[in-house]
Each structure stands twice: as C-alpha cells, then as structure tokens.
Amino acid sequence: MNTARYETILRARKDELEIRLNRIEQDFTAPRNPDDDDRAIERNNDEVLEELGETGERELVAIDAALGRIAAGTFGTCTRCGAPIAEKRLETVPHAPLCQACAEEVSRRG
C-alpha cells in the first residue's frame, strides 16, 4: 500500500477543513444584522454552520488519527480486528479506521 499517497490526500483534506472551519468561525464572530427578520435568518444559518463545524471537527480528529496510524506503520489495518482495510474503502474514506465488516457491525449496534 502506498501510504505516502494517502498521507498527501489526508494532509490536503486537513488543510481544506481547517480553512473551512476558520471561515465558519469568522462568520460566527461577524457583526449581526439589526433587522429582526434578517437576524432570524442568520440564526438559522448559524445552526447549519454549527453542524458543519462539528462535522468538520470530527473529520479532523479522524484525519489526525489516520496520520498517526501512518506514522506508526499501522495505516490500512483495522483498529478493531487487525484485518487489512480494503483499498476500495480507503479510496472512499482515507481516514477509515475500521474494515468494512467491523464498520457495519459498529453501525448496527448504533
């Protein structure tokens, strides 16, 4: 497995997320509109931005963990069962810590 390629992909995604999260943070600190109707719309937008921010933060944590696995030499190995993670899965979710079988089992448990 070409871990250098995945490291490049993960670092690029991390940079992209950090830029996006910074923009979201700037939007939260921007002055609010004095118009009540516009302020209500801004509040709704803030809820969407907050969810995007939380999702981005979770992905950053997963990316950092994946970069740690690359450094440790364990990238591409399921953190739960130790089986190899399929290349196709890593192509789709480069920061995936679990093989497909373990991911499905964890998902079913909810």
C-alpha positions as CSV (number, residue, x, y, z in Angstrom):
1,M,0.0,0.0,0.0
2,N,1.2,3.4,-0.9
3,T,0.9,5.2,2.4
4,A,2.7,8.3,1.1
5,R,-0.2,8.9,-1.3
6,Y,-2.8,8.6,1.5
7,E,-0.7,10.9,3.7
8,T,-0.8,13.5,0.9
9,I,-4.6,13.1,0.5
10,L,-5.2,13.3,4.2
11,R,-3.0,16.4,4.7
12,A,-4.7,18.2,1.8
13,R,-8.1,17.4,3.3
14,K,-7.0,18.5,6.7
15,D,-5.8,21.9,5.2
16,E,-9.1,22.2,3.4
17,L,-11.1,21.6,6.6
18,E,-9.0,24.0,8.6
19,I,-9.7,26.7,6.1
20,R,-13.4,26.0,6.1
21,L,-13.6,25.8,9.9
22,N,-11.7,29.1,10.1
23,R,-14.3,30.7,7.8
24,I,-17.1,29.3,9.8
25,E,-15.6,30.8,13.0
26,Q,-15.2,34.1,11.3
27,D,-18.8,34.0,10.3
28,F,-19.9,33.4,13.9
29,T,-17.9,36.5,15.1
30,A,-19.2,38.8,12.3
31,P,-21.5,41.6,13.5
32,R,-25.2,40.7,13.4
33,N,-27.8,42.4,11.3
34,P,-30.0,44.8,13.4
35,D,-33.1,43.8,11.4
36,D,-35.2,41.2,13.3
37,D,-36.2,39.2,10.2
38,D,-32.6,39.1,8.9
39,R,-31.4,38.2,12.4
40,A,-33.8,35.2,12.4
41,I,-32.4,34.0,9.1
42,E,-28.9,34.4,10.4
43,R,-29.8,32.3,13.5
44,N,-31.0,29.5,11.2
45,N,-27.8,29.8,9.1
46,D,-25.8,29.7,12.3
47,E,-27.4,26.3,13.2
48,V,-26.3,24.9,9.8
49,L,-22.8,26.4,10.2
50,E,-22.5,24.9,13.7
51,E,-23.4,21.4,12.4
52,L,-20.9,21.8,9.5
53,G,-18.3,22.9,12.0
54,E,-19.0,19.9,14.3
55,T,-18.8,17.5,11.4
56,G,-15.6,19.1,10.2
57,E,-14.1,18.9,13.7
58,R,-14.9,15.2,13.9
59,E,-13.4,14.6,10.5
60,L,-10.2,16.5,11.6
61,V,-9.9,14.2,14.6
62,A,-10.3,11.1,12.3
63,I,-7.7,12.5,9.9
64,D,-5.2,13.2,12.7
65,A,-5.8,9.6,13.9
66,A,-5.1,8.3,10.4
67,L,-2.0,10.3,10.1
68,G,-0.9,8.8,13.5
69,R,-1.5,5.4,12.1
70,I,0.6,6.2,9.1
71,A,3.4,7.4,11.4
72,A,3.1,4.2,13.5
73,G,3.1,2.0,10.4
74,T,-0.4,0.6,11.1
75,F,-2.4,2.5,8.5
76,G,-4.7,0.3,6.4
77,T,-5.1,-2.1,9.3
78,C,-8.5,-2.3,11.1
79,T,-8.1,-0.8,14.6
80,R,-10.7,-3.2,15.8
81,C,-9.9,-6.7,14.4
82,G,-6.5,-6.2,12.8
83,A,-7.6,-7.2,9.3
84,P,-6.5,-5.2,6.3
85,I,-8.8,-2.4,5.2
86,A,-9.7,-2.8,1.6
87,E,-8.1,-0.4,-0.8
88,K,-11.5,0.5,-2.2
89,R,-12.7,1.5,1.3
90,L,-9.6,3.7,1.8
91,E,-10.1,5.3,-1.6
92,T,-13.6,6.3,-0.5
93,V,-12.8,7.2,3.2
94,P,-9.0,7.6,3.5
95,H,-9.2,8.1,7.3
96,A,-11.3,4.9,7.8
97,P,-10.1,3.2,11.0
98,L,-12.2,0.0,10.5
99,C,-12.6,-2.6,7.9
100,Q,-16.0,-2.9,6.2
101,A,-17.2,-5.8,8.4
102,C,-16.3,-4.0,11.6
103,A,-17.8,-0.7,10.4
104,E,-21.0,-2.5,9.6
105,E,-21.1,-4.2,13.0
106,V,-20.4,-1.0,14.9
107,S,-23.1,0.7,12.8
108,R,-25.7,-1.9,13.6
109,R,-25.0,-1.6,17.3
110,G,-25.8,2.1,16.9
